[in-house]
Amino acid sequence: MKLQIIDVQGNKTKEITSNIFDGQIRWDLVQKIAETEKEKQPYAPYLWAGMETSASGNVKHNRHVWKTDRGKGLSRYPKKRMSDKGSNFVWVAATVPGVRKGRRAHPPRVIRREFKINKKEQILGLLSALAMVASNEQVKKKYSRLDNLDFKIKLPVIIDAKALSLKSKDFFVMINKIFGEQISQIAIQDSKIRAGRGKMRNRPHKKTAGLLLVLGNKEEKKISGIDVVNAQDLKLLDLAGNGARLVMFTEGAVKDIEYRIKGKPEGKK
């Protein structure tokens, strides 16, 4: 496939050839790998719940000695000291099940289901995701606001490395020139206050996905309003976790993804 390199002004400068976007879309692999790459919270309580108190070794269990619990009508639970006055101690049972703030008797075990994907399947899945983000039809299916718009941009969008030196304001002007005013509103992330009880559960803000900028391994760009990832850290979940995402690549990122999939060319170490 011939890929157009776009400069800061949104004009075509040159063409390069690459076939990383020509793969066949394998929906089974995309769904399988996307599920394995999701971060899943293990179902289990805190490991040391009810055990973070010093309640062992504080009380003596023989008679006629200082700091003993014998002959006072006290249970033989492990205890923690709350206060003392002379030889009179105020203890509270702790640590064991059945007491206040003690550990659970039979808590659920930590269940971690880590699935492994073969290397060939990972490569095929990544090629499928790259083919999805290079398809106008697949990208249009993800964003409902693109239904009534003329989406005539030739995907994938690849920019020149000089664009990374722009300031954030100028970089967003470049995005507006490449995608147009209406589509650039989708490209830039929008944050709003969530409706409902999520505000009380430490997730008050709801943010749209926006544009993903894929950089080369040695390139850097600090900008807010879009997501940025290097080619070596690129995952299928970033590209096509819930449909084909709007993605913009740099010329260096395309080469590094080729090296990642096919291996580095001969003569390079």
Short mmCIF file of the C-alpha atoms (twelve columns), coordinates in Angstrom:
data_MODEL
# 
_entry.id   MODEL 
# 
loop_
_atom_site.group_PDB 
_atom_site.id 
_atom_site.type_symbol 
_atom_site.label_atom_id 
_atom_site.label_alt_id 
_atom_site.label_comp_id 
_atom_site.label_asym_id 
_atom_site.label_seq_id 
_atom_site.Cartn_x 
_atom_site.Cartn_y 
_atom_site.Cartn_z 
_atom_site.pdbx_PDB_model_num 
ATOM 1   C CA . MET A 1   0.000   0.000   0.000  1 
ATOM 2   C CA . LYS A 2   1.242   3.494   -0.832 1 
ATOM 3   C CA . LEU A 3   1.013   5.809   2.169  1 
ATOM 4   C CA . GLN A 4   0.942   9.588   1.978  1 
ATOM 5   C CA . ILE A 5   3.087   11.644  4.338  1 
ATOM 6   C CA . ILE A 6   1.332   14.855  5.406  1 
ATOM 7   C CA . ASP A 7   3.203   17.956  6.518  1 
ATOM 8   C CA . VAL A 8   2.283   20.607  9.083  1 
ATOM 9   C CA . GLN A 9   0.068   22.472  6.610  1 
ATOM 10  C CA . GLY A 10  -1.970  19.346  5.846  1 
ATOM 11  C CA . ASN A 11  -0.464  18.855  2.381  1 
ATOM 12  C CA . LYS A 12  1.007   15.718  0.879  1 
ATOM 13  C CA . THR A 13  4.819   15.786  0.787  1 
ATOM 14  C CA . LYS A 14  5.874   12.303  -0.320 1 
ATOM 15  C CA . GLU A 15  4.809   8.658   -0.437 1 
ATOM 16  C CA . ILE A 16  6.177   5.553   1.218  1 
ATOM 17  C CA . THR A 17  5.299   1.911   0.658  1 
ATOM 18  C CA . SER A 18  4.276   -0.417  3.448  1 
ATOM 19  C CA . ASN A 19  1.991   -3.436  3.711  1 
ATOM 20  C CA . ILE A 20  1.281   -3.444  7.456  1 
ATOM 21  C CA . PHE A 21  -2.194  -2.029  6.749  1 
ATOM 22  C CA . ASP A 22  -3.056  -4.628  4.089  1 
ATOM 23  C CA . GLY A 23  -3.841  -7.493  6.478  1 
ATOM 24  C CA . GLN A 24  -7.085  -9.423  6.637  1 
ATOM 25  C CA . ILE A 25  -9.444  -8.472  9.456  1 
ATOM 26  C CA . ARG A 26  -9.767  -11.491 11.751 1 
ATOM 27  C CA . TRP A 27  -12.629 -10.712 14.103 1 
ATOM 28  C CA . ASP A 28  -12.044 -13.849 16.150 1 
ATOM 29  C CA . LEU A 29  -8.440  -12.904 16.916 1 
ATOM 30  C CA . VAL A 30  -9.313  -9.278  17.584 1 
ATOM 31  C CA . GLN A 31  -11.934 -10.257 20.153 1 
ATOM 32  C CA . LYS A 32  -9.731  -12.932 21.734 1 
ATOM 33  C CA . ILE A 33  -6.638  -10.752 22.151 1 
ATOM 34  C CA . ALA A 34  -8.632  -7.700  23.285 1 
ATOM 35  C CA . GLU A 35  -10.105 -9.709  26.171 1 
ATOM 36  C CA . THR A 36  -6.690  -10.955 27.281 1 
ATOM 37  C CA . GLU A 37  -5.179  -7.447  27.237 1 
ATOM 38  C CA . LYS A 38  -7.847  -5.990  29.524 1 
ATOM 39  C CA . GLU A 39  -6.815  -5.356  33.104 1 
ATOM 40  C CA . LYS A 40  -9.073  -7.460  35.297 1 
ATOM 41  C CA . GLN A 41  -9.432  -6.906  39.023 1 
ATOM 42  C CA . PRO A 42  -8.896  -10.198 40.905 1 
ATOM 43  C CA . TYR A 43  -11.819 -11.252 43.088 1 
ATOM 44  C CA . ALA A 44  -10.362 -11.338 46.588 1 
ATOM 45  C CA . PRO A 45  -10.157 -9.207  49.739 1 
ATOM 46  C CA . TYR A 46  -7.043  -7.415  50.887 1 
ATOM 47  C CA . LEU A 47  -4.372  -9.994  51.742 1 
ATOM 48  C CA . TRP A 48  -3.691  -8.696  55.263 1 
ATOM 49  C CA . ALA A 49  -7.249  -7.618  56.097 1 
ATOM 50  C CA . GLY A 50  -7.801  -7.902  59.858 1 
ATOM 51  C CA . MET A 51  -4.150  -8.870  60.449 1 
ATOM 52  C CA . GLU A 52  -2.514  -5.454  60.644 1 
ATOM 53  C CA . THR A 53  -2.664  -5.109  64.414 1 
ATOM 54  C CA . SER A 54  -0.128  -6.187  67.019 1 
ATOM 55  C CA . ALA A 55  -2.102  -8.722  69.063 1 
ATOM 56  C CA . SER A 56  0.345   -11.570 69.526 1 
ATOM 57  C CA . GLY A 57  2.914   -11.779 72.316 1 
ATOM 58  C CA . ASN A 58  1.449   -8.882  74.316 1 
ATOM 59  C CA . VAL A 59  -0.438  -10.947 76.888 1 
ATOM 60  C CA . LYS A 60  1.091   -13.547 79.200 1 
ATOM 61  C CA . HIS A 61  -0.829  -16.745 79.864 1 
ATOM 62  C CA . ASN A 62  0.666   -17.923 83.182 1 
ATOM 63  C CA . ARG A 63  -0.540  -16.998 86.660 1 
ATOM 64  C CA . HIS A 64  0.824   -14.625 89.291 1 
ATOM 65  C CA . VAL A 65  2.863   -12.528 86.877 1 
ATOM 66  C CA . TRP A 66  2.529   -8.997  85.623 1 
ATOM 67  C CA . LYS A 67  0.515   -8.465  82.449 1 
ATOM 68  C CA . THR A 68  -1.333  -11.788 82.649 1 
ATOM 69  C CA . ASP A 69  -4.923  -12.553 81.689 1 
ATOM 70  C CA . ARG A 70  -5.334  -15.568 83.981 1 
ATOM 71  C CA . GLY A 71  -7.760  -15.392 86.868 1 
ATOM 72  C CA . LYS A 72  -9.575  -12.351 85.484 1 
ATOM 73  C CA . GLY A 73  -12.404 -14.027 83.610 1 
ATOM 74  C CA . LEU A 74  -11.000 -13.142 80.212 1 
ATOM 75  C CA . SER A 75  -11.186 -15.194 77.054 1 
ATOM 76  C CA . ARG A 76  -8.064  -16.696 75.556 1 
ATOM 77  C CA . TYR A 77  -8.324  -14.818 72.299 1 
ATOM 78  C CA . PRO A 78  -5.239  -12.912 71.145 1 
ATOM 79  C CA . LYS A 79  -5.641  -9.382  72.441 1 
ATOM 80  C CA . LYS A 80  -4.361  -5.906  71.725 1 
ATOM 81  C CA . ARG A 81  -3.788  -3.429  74.547 1 
ATOM 82  C CA . MET A 82  -5.964  -0.330  74.543 1 
ATOM 83  C CA . SER A 83  -4.849  1.244   77.859 1 
ATOM 84  C CA . ASP A 84  -3.215  0.318   81.157 1 
ATOM 85  C CA . LYS A 85  -2.912  1.624   84.711 1 
ATOM 86  C CA . GLY A 86  -0.504  -0.203  86.953 1 
ATOM 87  C CA . SER A 87  -1.369  -3.880  86.715 1 
ATOM 88  C CA . ASN A 88  -4.825  -3.216  85.239 1 
ATOM 89  C CA . PHE A 89  -4.961  -3.555  81.457 1 
ATOM 90  C CA . VAL A 90  -7.749  -2.941  79.000 1 
ATOM 91  C CA . TRP A 91  -7.505  -5.488  76.226 1 
ATOM 92  C CA . VAL A 92  -9.643  -6.058  73.143 1 
ATOM 93  C CA . ALA A 93  -9.709  -9.296  71.187 1 
ATOM 94  C CA . ALA A 94  -8.257  -8.947  67.705 1 
ATOM 95  C CA . THR A 95  -6.918  -10.745 64.629 1 
ATOM 96  C CA . VAL A 96  -8.924  -13.977 64.834 1 
ATOM 97  C CA . PRO A 97  -12.273 -14.559 63.094 1 
ATOM 98  C CA . GLY A 98  -15.412 -13.818 65.067 1 
ATOM 99  C CA . VAL A 99  -14.124 -10.689 66.796 1 
ATOM 100 C CA . ARG A 100 -14.544 -7.063  65.880 1 
ATOM 101 C CA . LYS A 101 -12.240 -6.007  63.029 1 
ATOM 102 C CA . GLY A 102 -10.769 -9.495  62.838 1 
ATOM 103 C CA . ARG A 103 -9.918  -11.382 59.701 1 
ATOM 104 C CA . ARG A 104 -12.484 -13.376 57.759 1 
ATOM 105 C CA . ALA A 105 -12.714 -17.079 58.463 1 
ATOM 106 C CA . HIS A 106 -12.773 -18.371 54.893 1 
ATOM 107 C CA . PRO A 107 -12.219 -15.477 52.461 1 
ATOM 108 C CA . PRO A 108 -12.420 -16.106 48.715 1 
ATOM 109 C CA . ARG A 109 -9.169  -17.088 47.120 1 
ATOM 110 C CA . VAL A 110 -7.355  -14.823 44.712 1 
ATOM 111 C CA . ILE A 111 -8.375  -15.905 41.235 1 
ATOM 112 C CA . ARG A 112 -6.041  -14.700 38.501 1 
ATOM 113 C CA . ARG A 113 -6.746  -16.031 35.052 1 
ATOM 114 C CA . GLU A 114 -3.865  -15.034 32.844 1 
ATOM 115 C CA . PHE A 115 -4.274  -16.175 29.274 1 
ATOM 116 C CA . LYS A 116 -1.317  -16.405 26.959 1 
ATOM 117 C CA . ILE A 117 -1.452  -15.743 23.229 1 
ATOM 118 C CA . ASN A 118 0.923   -17.299 20.729 1 
ATOM 119 C CA . LYS A 119 3.345   -14.954 18.980 1 
ATOM 120 C CA . LYS A 120 1.902   -15.696 15.543 1 
ATOM 121 C CA . GLU A 121 -1.603  -14.968 16.810 1 
ATOM 122 C CA . GLN A 122 -0.414  -11.696 18.341 1 
ATOM 123 C CA . ILE A 123 1.101   -10.632 15.016 1 
ATOM 124 C CA . LEU A 124 -2.052  -11.563 13.097 1 
ATOM 125 C CA . GLY A 125 -4.196  -9.753  15.646 1 
ATOM 126 C CA . LEU A 126 -2.060  -6.605  15.409 1 
ATOM 127 C CA . LEU A 127 -2.227  -6.711  11.601 1 
ATOM 128 C CA . SER A 128 -6.011  -7.083  11.822 1 
ATOM 129 C CA . ALA A 129 -6.245  -4.050  14.126 1 
ATOM 130 C CA . LEU A 130 -4.029  -1.993  11.782 1 
ATOM 131 C CA . ALA A 131 -6.253  -2.967  8.866  1 
ATOM 132 C CA . MET A 132 -9.297  -1.835  10.846 1 
ATOM 133 C CA . VAL A 133 -7.924  1.628   11.632 1 
ATOM 134 C CA . ALA A 134 -6.961  2.015   7.953  1 
ATOM 135 C CA . SER A 135 -10.554 1.363   6.837  1 
ATOM 136 C CA . ASN A 136 -12.918 4.331   6.607  1 
ATOM 137 C CA . GLU A 137 -15.925 2.054   6.988  1 
ATOM 138 C CA . GLN A 138 -14.694 0.501   10.229 1 
ATOM 139 C CA . VAL A 139 -13.781 3.864   11.762 1 
ATOM 140 C CA . LYS A 140 -17.156 5.293   10.802 1 
ATOM 141 C CA . LYS A 141 -18.928 2.426   12.589 1 
ATOM 142 C CA . LYS A 142 -17.304 3.327   15.914 1 
ATOM 143 C CA . TYR A 143 -18.223 7.025   15.967 1 
ATOM 144 C CA . SER A 144 -21.932 7.727   15.706 1 
ATOM 145 C CA . ARG A 145 -21.248 11.411  14.988 1 
ATOM 146 C CA . LEU A 146 -19.659 10.424  11.674 1 
ATOM 147 C CA . ASP A 147 -22.895 8.996   10.271 1 
ATOM 148 C CA . ASN A 148 -24.097 12.234  8.698  1 
ATOM 149 C CA . LEU A 149 -20.652 13.561  7.753  1 
ATOM 150 C CA . ASP A 150 -18.682 13.168  4.547  1 
ATOM 151 C CA . PHE A 151 -15.753 11.134  5.766  1 
ATOM 152 C CA . LYS A 152 -13.475 11.498  2.759  1 
ATOM 153 C CA . ILE A 153 -10.123 11.383  4.549  1 
ATOM 154 C CA . LYS A 154 -7.791  8.749   3.202  1 
ATOM 155 C CA . LEU A 155 -6.767  6.533   6.093  1 
ATOM 156 C CA . PRO A 156 -4.302  5.875   7.603  1 
ATOM 157 C CA . VAL A 157 -3.110  9.403   8.362  1 
ATOM 158 C CA . ILE A 158 0.688   9.628   8.583  1 
ATOM 159 C CA . ILE A 159 2.367   12.886  9.530  1 
ATOM 160 C CA . ASP A 160 5.902   14.161  9.165  1 
ATOM 161 C CA . ALA A 161 8.207   14.021  12.193 1 
ATOM 162 C CA . LYS A 162 8.529   17.819  12.107 1 
ATOM 163 C CA . ALA A 163 4.986   18.083  13.457 1 
ATOM 164 C CA . LEU A 164 6.162   16.744  16.830 1 
ATOM 165 C CA . SER A 165 8.104   19.953  17.464 1 
ATOM 166 C CA . LEU A 166 4.918   22.057  17.312 1 
ATOM 167 C CA . LYS A 167 3.317   23.507  20.394 1 
ATOM 168 C CA . SER A 168 -0.009  22.089  21.521 1 
ATOM 169 C CA . LYS A 169 -2.011  24.973  20.066 1 
ATOM 170 C CA . ASP A 170 -0.336  24.673  16.658 1 
ATOM 171 C CA . PHE A 171 -0.629  20.885  16.766 1 
ATOM 172 C CA . PHE A 172 -4.407  21.110  17.176 1 
ATOM 173 C CA . VAL A 173 -4.524  23.585  14.281 1 
ATOM 174 C CA . MET A 174 -2.745  20.960  12.168 1 
ATOM 175 C CA . ILE A 175 -5.319  18.323  13.214 1 
ATOM 176 C CA . ASN A 176 -8.075  20.718  12.187 1 
ATOM 177 C CA . LYS A 177 -6.489  21.154  8.741  1 
ATOM 178 C CA . ILE A 178 -6.072  17.405  8.218  1 
ATOM 179 C CA . PHE A 179 -9.449  16.166  9.469  1 
ATOM 180 C CA . GLY A 180 -11.642 19.234  9.110  1 
ATOM 181 C CA . GLU A 181 -13.558 21.146  11.761 1 
ATOM 182 C CA . GLN A 182 -16.317 18.616  12.388 1 
ATOM 183 C CA . ILE A 183 -14.110 15.522  12.607 1 
ATOM 184 C CA . SER A 184 -11.470 17.350  14.662 1 
ATOM 185 C CA . GLN A 185 -14.106 17.786  17.371 1 
ATOM 186 C CA . ILE A 186 -14.203 13.992  17.636 1 
ATOM 187 C CA . ALA A 187 -10.411 13.754  17.509 1 
ATOM 188 C CA . ILE A 188 -9.914  15.964  20.576 1 
ATOM 189 C CA . GLN A 189 -10.992 14.402  23.859 1 
ATOM 190 C CA . ASP A 190 -14.035 15.873  25.581 1 
ATOM 191 C CA . SER A 191 -14.497 15.599  29.347 1 
ATOM 192 C CA . LYS A 192 -17.718 16.143  31.268 1 
ATOM 193 C CA . ILE A 193 -19.191 15.395  34.679 1 
ATOM 194 C CA . ARG A 194 -20.712 11.945  34.869 1 
ATOM 195 C CA . ALA A 195 -24.424 11.651  35.664 1 
ATOM 196 C CA . GLY A 196 -25.452 9.377   38.502 1 
ATOM 197 C CA . ARG A 197 -23.725 7.799   41.466 1 
ATOM 198 C CA . GLY A 198 -20.365 7.492   39.727 1 
ATOM 199 C CA . LYS A 199 -19.533 10.936  41.096 1 
ATOM 200 C CA . MET A 200 -19.506 9.445   44.615 1 
ATOM 201 C CA . ARG A 201 -17.308 6.521   43.587 1 
ATOM 202 C CA . ASN A 202 -14.147 8.355   42.580 1 
ATOM 203 C CA . ARG A 203 -15.016 8.537   38.876 1 
ATOM 204 C CA . PRO A 204 -16.780 11.883  38.443 1 
ATOM 205 C CA . HIS A 205 -15.364 12.697  34.998 1 
ATOM 206 C CA . LYS A 206 -16.362 10.950  31.797 1 
ATOM 207 C CA . LYS A 207 -13.943 11.312  28.878 1 
ATOM 208 C CA . THR A 208 -14.251 10.407  25.223 1 
ATOM 209 C CA . ALA A 209 -11.594 8.322   23.466 1 
ATOM 210 C CA . GLY A 210 -10.433 10.926  20.979 1 
ATOM 211 C CA . LEU A 211 -7.459  10.583  18.670 1 
ATOM 212 C CA . LEU A 212 -4.561  8.185   19.209 1 
ATOM 213 C CA . LEU A 213 -1.104  9.352   18.138 1 
ATOM 214 C CA . VAL A 214 1.400   6.547   17.529 1 
ATOM 215 C CA . LEU A 215 5.044   7.624   17.722 1 
ATOM 216 C CA . GLY A 216 8.302   5.916   16.881 1 
ATOM 217 C CA . ASN A 217 10.310  4.263   19.625 1 
ATOM 218 C CA . LYS A 218 12.720  7.203   19.898 1 
ATOM 219 C CA . GLU A 219 10.136  9.969   19.461 1 
ATOM 220 C CA . GLU A 220 8.413   11.924  22.222 1 
ATOM 221 C CA . LYS A 221 5.419   14.220  22.402 1 
ATOM 222 C CA . LYS A 222 3.785   15.663  25.514 1 
ATOM 223 C CA . ILE A 223 0.277   16.899  24.802 1 
ATOM 224 C CA . SER A 224 -3.092  16.775  26.514 1 
ATOM 225 C CA . GLY A 225 -6.339  16.184  24.658 1 
ATOM 226 C CA . ILE A 226 -5.207  13.090  22.735 1 
ATOM 227 C CA . ASP A 227 -3.619  9.774   23.688 1 
ATOM 228 C CA . VAL A 228 0.024   9.153   22.806 1 
ATOM 229 C CA . VAL A 229 1.753   5.763   22.633 1 
ATOM 230 C CA . ASN A 230 5.066   4.511   21.226 1 
ATOM 231 C CA . ALA A 231 5.226   1.768   18.607 1 
ATOM 232 C CA . GLN A 232 6.915   -0.681  20.969 1 
ATOM 233 C CA . ASP A 233 4.115   -0.262  23.548 1 
ATOM 234 C CA . LEU A 234 1.273   -0.389  21.022 1 
ATOM 235 C CA . LYS A 235 -1.436  -2.942  21.839 1 
ATOM 236 C CA . LEU A 236 -4.429  -4.227  19.959 1 
ATOM 237 C CA . LEU A 237 -6.614  -2.801  22.728 1 
ATOM 238 C CA . ASP A 238 -5.315  0.694   21.884 1 
ATOM 239 C CA . LEU A 239 -6.274  0.387   18.220 1 
ATOM 240 C CA . ALA A 240 -9.449  -1.692  18.170 1 
ATOM 241 C CA . GLY A 241 -10.585 -2.363  21.717 1 
ATOM 242 C CA . ASN A 242 -14.190 -1.373  20.984 1 
ATOM 243 C CA . GLY A 243 -14.132 -0.796  17.262 1 
ATOM 244 C CA . ALA A 244 -11.620 0.869   14.966 1 
ATOM 245 C CA . ARG A 245 -10.253 4.000   16.577 1 
ATOM 246 C CA . LEU A 246 -9.232  7.230   14.880 1 
ATOM 247 C CA . VAL A 247 -5.426  6.916   14.749 1 
ATOM 248 C CA . MET A 248 -2.616  9.080   13.418 1 
ATOM 249 C CA . PHE A 249 0.887   7.690   12.845 1 
ATOM 250 C CA . THR A 250 4.291   9.230   12.349 1 
ATOM 251 C CA . GLU A 251 6.646   8.058   9.626  1 
ATOM 252 C CA . GLY A 252 8.994   6.631   12.243 1 
ATOM 253 C CA . ALA A 253 6.149   4.736   13.882 1 
ATOM 254 C CA . VAL A 254 5.315   2.941   10.615 1 
ATOM 255 C CA . LYS A 255 8.928   1.771   10.265 1 
ATOM 256 C CA . ASP A 256 9.147   0.643   13.891 1 
ATOM 257 C CA . ILE A 257 5.893   -1.316  13.596 1 
ATOM 258 C CA . GLU A 258 7.314   -3.034  10.505 1 
ATOM 259 C CA . TYR A 259 10.437  -3.954  12.470 1 
ATOM 260 C CA . ARG A 260 8.267   -5.242  15.295 1 
ATOM 261 C CA . ILE A 261 6.181   -7.460  13.029 1 
ATOM 262 C CA . LYS A 262 8.751   -8.647  10.478 1 
ATOM 263 C CA . GLY A 263 11.969  -8.211  12.443 1 
ATOM 264 C CA . LYS A 264 14.716  -5.727  11.667 1 
ATOM 265 C CA . PRO A 265 16.187  -5.868  8.154  1 
ATOM 266 C CA . GLU A 266 19.473  -7.563  7.509  1 
ATOM 267 C CA . GLY A 267 22.621  -5.624  8.428  1 
ATOM 268 C CA . LYS A 268 20.988  -3.946  11.465 1 
ATOM 269 C CA . LYS A 269 21.396  -5.177  15.030 1 
# 
